[in-house]
Amino acid sequence: MAEYGIHHVISNFSKPSIFEVIGHDNLASSLRAAFLHLFKVKTVFSKKIYCRFFSV
């Protein structure tokens, strides 16, 4: 049954609209900023916890 409907899926691929491209770029840049902030917070938090164990 699935082999009869496969041509409908393949023929529906089209170029993304300008709004989809802009949306993808905005999402990618905001996710990048969020992950950078997350890693900065994690680094500061880790230093506060582990510095008392490894201080010389």
Backbone as JSON, one array per atom type, in Angstrom:
{
  "sequence": "MAEYGIHHVISNFSKPSIFEVIGHDNLASSLRAAFLHLFKVKTVFSKKIYCRFFSV",
  "N": [[0.8, -1.19, 0.0], [1.94, 1.24, 0.76], [3.76, 1.75, -1.23], [2.29, 2.79, -3.31], [1.57, 5.32, -2.56], [3.9, 6.78, -2.37], [4.77, 8.51, -4.39], [3.36, 10.82, -3.98], [4.5, 11.98, -1.77], [7.12, 12.5, -2.56], [6.81, 14.34, -4.66], [5.94, 16.64, -3.4], [7.97, 18.2, -2.39], [9.43, 21.33, -2.13], [11.0, 24.52, -2.73], [12.04, 26.34, 0.16], [10.17, 29.04, 1.6], [10.88, 32.59, 1.79], [10.29, 33.42, 4.32], [10.5, 31.11, 5.85], [13.24, 30.64, 5.62], [14.32, 32.92, 6.87], [13.2, 32.56, 9.39], [14.48, 30.18, 10.14], [17.16, 31.02, 10.3], [16.96, 32.93, 12.36], [16.14, 31.28, 14.47], [18.35, 29.58, 14.69], [20.4, 31.39, 15.42], [19.41, 32.34, 17.87], [19.28, 29.98, 19.38], [21.98, 29.36, 19.47], [23.0, 31.49, 20.99], [21.65, 30.97, 23.39], [22.73, 28.47, 24.14], [25.43, 29.2, 24.47], [25.2, 30.93, 26.67], [24.23, 29.11, 28.55], [26.44, 27.36, 28.8], [28.32, 29.15, 29.86], [27.17, 29.77, 32.34], [27.18, 27.22, 33.48], [29.93, 26.76, 33.63], [30.76, 28.74, 35.46], [29.3, 27.92, 37.7], [30.38, 25.37, 38.07], [33.01, 26.01, 38.73], [32.67, 27.2, 41.21], [31.84, 25.05, 42.76], [33.88, 23.06, 42.47], [36.27, 24.31, 43.05], [36.81, 24.42, 45.8], [37.52, 21.83, 46.32], [39.8, 21.36, 44.82], [41.59, 23.34, 45.45], [44.73, 24.81, 46.08]],
  "CA": [[0.0, 0.0, 0.0], [2.77, 2.43, 0.88], [4.47, 2.04, -2.48], [1.4, 3.55, -4.2], [1.47, 6.7, -2.09], [5.21, 7.4, -2.25], [4.94, 9.58, -5.37], [2.76, 12.04, -3.44], [5.45, 12.55, -0.83], [8.29, 12.98, -3.29], [6.49, 15.48, -5.51], [5.56, 17.8, -2.62], [9.12, 18.96, -1.94], [9.6, 22.59, -2.85], [11.95, 25.42, -2.1], [11.45, 27.03, 1.3], [9.86, 30.45, 1.37], [11.81, 33.53, 2.43], [9.93, 33.46, 5.74], [11.08, 29.93, 6.47], [14.69, 30.84, 5.68], [14.58, 33.91, 7.92], [12.87, 31.91, 10.64], [15.53, 29.22, 10.47], [18.33, 31.78, 10.71], [16.69, 33.5, 13.67], [16.13, 30.2, 15.44], [19.72, 29.11, 14.86], [21.18, 32.37, 16.17], [18.93, 32.4, 19.25], [19.7, 28.76, 20.07], [23.42, 29.47, 19.71], [23.18, 32.39, 22.12], [21.17, 30.29, 24.58], [23.71, 27.47, 24.54], [26.61, 29.87, 25.0], [24.89, 31.38, 28.02], [24.14, 27.91, 29.39], [27.79, 26.89, 29.09], [28.96, 30.11, 30.75], [26.6, 29.55, 33.68], [27.67, 25.92, 33.95], [31.34, 26.92, 33.96], [30.85, 29.49, 36.71], [28.77, 27.07, 38.75], [31.34, 24.29, 38.3], [34.18, 26.56, 39.42], [32.31, 27.43, 42.62], [31.76, 23.76, 43.46], [35.1, 22.27, 42.44], [37.45, 25.04, 43.52], [37.11, 24.08, 47.18], [38.14, 20.5, 46.36], [41.08, 21.35, 44.13], [42.4, 24.53, 45.77], [46.08, 24.46, 46.58]],
  "C": [[0.85, 1.26, 0.0], [3.47, 2.77, -0.43], [3.6, 2.82, -3.47], [1.32, 5.02, -3.8], [2.8, 7.43, -2.03], [5.4, 8.55, -3.23], [4.31, 10.89, -4.88], [3.73, 12.75, -2.5], [6.63, 13.18, -1.56], [7.97, 14.25, -4.08], [6.14, 16.74, -4.72], [6.74, 18.59, -2.08], [9.26, 20.21, -2.79], [10.63, 23.43, -2.12], [11.28, 26.1, -0.9], [11.18, 28.5, 0.96], [10.87, 31.32, 2.1], [11.54, 33.6, 3.93], [10.49, 32.26, 6.49], [12.59, 30.06, 6.61], [15.04, 31.81, 6.79], [14.28, 33.31, 9.29], [13.92, 30.92, 11.09], [16.78, 29.94, 10.95], [18.14, 32.38, 12.09], [16.7, 32.44, 14.76], [17.55, 29.72, 15.72], [20.54, 30.1, 15.68], [20.71, 32.46, 17.62], [19.31, 31.15, 20.03], [21.19, 28.8, 20.38], [23.69, 30.36, 20.91], [22.73, 31.72, 23.43], [22.16, 29.24, 25.06], [24.99, 28.1, 25.07], [26.37, 30.37, 26.41], [24.82, 30.2, 28.98], [25.53, 27.4, 29.76], [28.54, 27.84, 30.0], [28.47, 29.93, 32.18], [27.12, 28.26, 34.27], [29.13, 26.02, 34.38], [31.5, 27.66, 35.28], [30.38, 28.63, 37.88], [29.76, 25.95, 39.1], [32.57, 24.79, 39.04], [33.88, 26.77, 40.9], [32.29, 26.12, 43.39], [33.12, 23.1, 43.56], [36.33, 23.01, 42.92], [37.79, 24.7, 44.96], [37.74, 22.7, 47.3], [39.55, 20.51, 45.79], [41.94, 22.57, 44.44], [43.7, 24.09, 46.42], [46.47, 25.43, 47.67]]
}
